[in-house]
């Protein structure tokens, strides 16, 4: 019987810990949301800009001219 009571106690403590962790994660999510808004709303999920081969070639020539 003592083992069963001990198990019930452990399960109860784990449930409390799970609730505490969920609350902490919620606060972290809120902080991340605020910080992303301060950063101009940009995120890693925004589409990447591409550059054409001709534009890369022009930039390359311009950079090489600066090096001389």
C-alpha positions in Angstrom: 0.0 0.0 0.0 2.9 2.3 0.8 4.2 1.9 -2.7 0.9 2.9 -4.2 0.8 6.0 -2.1 4.4 6.9 -3.1 3.5 6.4 -6.7 0.4 8.7 -6.4 2.6 11.3 -4.7 5.2 11.1 -7.6 2.5 11.4 -10.2 1.0 14.4 -8.4 4.4 16.1 -8.2 5.0 15.5 -11.9 1.6 17.0 -12.8 2.5 20.1 -10.8 5.9 20.3 -12.5 4.3 20.0 -16.0 1.9 22.8 -15.1 4.8 25.0 -14.0 6.8 24.2 -17.2 3.8 25.0 -19.4 3.4 28.4 -17.6 7.1 29.2 -18.1 6.9 28.2 -21.8 3.9 30.5 -22.2 5.9 33.4 -20.7 8.8 32.6 -23.1 6.5 32.6 -26.1 5.0 35.9 -25.0 8.5 37.4 -24.7 9.5 36.1 -28.1 6.4 37.6 -29.6 7.2 41.0 -28.1 10.8 40.9 -29.2 9.9 40.0 -32.8 7.5 43.0 -32.9 10.4 45.2 -31.7 12.5 43.9 -34.5 10.3 45.4 -37.1 8.1 42.3 -37.4 10.7 40.4 -39.4 11.1 36.7 -38.8 13.0 33.8 -40.2 10.0 32.7 -42.2 10.1 35.6 -44.6 10.8 34.7 -48.2 14.4 35.1 -49.3 15.3 37.6 -52.0 16.9 36.2 -55.1 19.3 38.0 -57.4 19.7 37.3 -61.1 22.9 36.0 -62.7 23.3 39.3 -64.6 23.0 41.3 -61.3 25.6 39.1 -59.6 28.0 39.6 -62.6 27.6 43.4 -62.4 28.2 43.4 -58.6 31.3 41.2 -59.1 32.7 43.5 -61.7 32.0 46.6 -59.6 33.7 44.9 -56.6 36.7 43.9 -58.6 37.0 47.5 -59.9 37.1 48.7 -56.2 39.9 46.3 -55.4 42.2 47.7 -58.1 
